[in-house]
Amino acid sequence: MLVAVAVAGLVAGVAGLSIAVVAHNRVNQVVDECQEMLRRQLQVASGSVDERALRDLAIVHYDALKEMSGHRSFSLALLDAVGDGIVISSINGRTETRTYAKAIQGGHPVEMLSPEENQALRAARLGKGPIVTMDDPLPDFGNGNGDRKAPTARA
């Protein structure tokens, strides 16, 4: 019985240590990304950047319908220095193509984004474009998944 309690304690300790290491690494990543975002915002605030010019872009290629190879579908984020812009997505299948455009205000989507659109938006906001993959590790913004409902007011 005592051995079982000792083994359970050891397993719990190792699990706790593993969680702490993962959390520490994630915090370091978020701090680095926040520093980059602040640096980019300071450029805008200092007046050294035309805030109306398109400055941030990223494109993500993917197979949306799993029926074509070659990653023919894409999502493209185009943003100005204050985070206003659009995400354009083209979903390409064998017999048809659909194109969507979604507005971005202040760096946040006005309507729900797909995971691929969200990845393009996050990469553009962080200056990681122009070409990004779904496997590139990027932090989430907003409520944890990068999506949010339409803004009620802008600051």
N, C-alpha and C positions, 0 to 999 in steps of 0.2 A: 504494500500500500504506500509506504513512504517513498519507494522508488518511483512509483507511478506519479506521485505528486511532484517529485523532483524533476522527472522528465517533462511533465506538463508545464512546470515553471520554466524550464530551459527552452521549450518550444515557444512559449509565450514571450520570453525575453528576446529570442532570435527574431520572432515575427515583429515585435515592437521596434527592434533595432532596424530591421529592413524597412519598415514604414517610415521611420525617422530619416533614413538615408534618402529615400525617394522624395519625401517632403522637402528636405534640405536642398536637393538638386532642383526641384521644381521652383522653390523660392529663389534660388540663385538665377534661374532662367527668367523668372518674372521680373526680378530686379534689373537684370541686364536689358530686357525689353522696355521696361519703364524708362530707364536712362536714355535709350535710343529715342523713344517717343518724346521725351522732354527736350532732348537736343533738337529734334526736328521742329517742335513747337516754338522753341526759342528762336530758331531761324525765322519763323513767320513773324513772331512778336517784334523782332529787331528790325523788321522792314527789309531785310536782305533778300526776301523771296516775294515774288508777285503772287499774292494769295488767290488770284482768280485763274492763273495759268494751270493747266493740267500738269501735275508734277509726279503723282504716284500712280503706278499702273502695275498690274500683274495679270498673267493669264495662266489658267489651269486647263490642261487637256485631259480628257478622260473618255471612257466608253460608257455612255449613259444608258444605252439600251441593251448592252451585252450581245448585240447581234452583229456588230462590226468590229473588226480589229483595227488597230492603228490610232486609237484615241482621236477620233474625228470630231467629237463634241468638245465644246470649250466654254469657259466662263472667263470674262474679261472685266476687270475692275479699272475704272478711270476716275481719279479723284484730284481735286485741287488741294492747295495747301491747308485749307481749313476743314477738309474731309467731306466736302460736298461733291457729288458726282453720280455715276451710274455703274451698275453691273450688268453687262450684256451677256446672255447665254445663248448658245446655239446647240440644240439637241439634234443630232444627225442620226437618222436611221436608214435602212435600205431603201425605203420608198418615200420618205418624207423628212422634212427638216422643220423644226420649230425654233423660233427666236423669241427671247424674252428680254425685256429691259426693266430693271428695278432701280428706283431712286435711292440715293444715299444722302443723308443729311447729317452733318457734323460727325462723320465717320461711322454712323450707325444706319442700318437698313430701315427703310420706312415700312416695308413688308417682309414677310418671312423669306429667308434665303435657304437654298439647298446647301448641303455640306460643301459642294464644289464652289458655289458662289461665295459662301462664307470664307473658304480658304483663299480665294482670290482677293476678297476684300481685306482680310487680315494681312495677307502678304503685301498688298499695296500700301496699307496704312503703316506698315513697318518698314517700307522701302526695300522689300525683299524681292521685288520683281526684276525683270519682266516675266521670266518663266519659272513657274513653281509647280511642284507635284503635290498630290494629296498626301504623300508620305513625309513631306517637309514638316518638321515640328514647329508649330507656331502657337503662341498663346491665344486664348479666347479673350474676347472683350465683352462688355455688357453684362448680361445676367449669367454668364458661365458658358453659353454655347454660341455667343457672338450675335444672336438674334434678339430682337426686341420688338415690341409693338410700336405703332406709329408714335412719334414724340408728341407730347401735348404742348410743350413750349420749348423754344430755343433760347439759350443764354447768349 
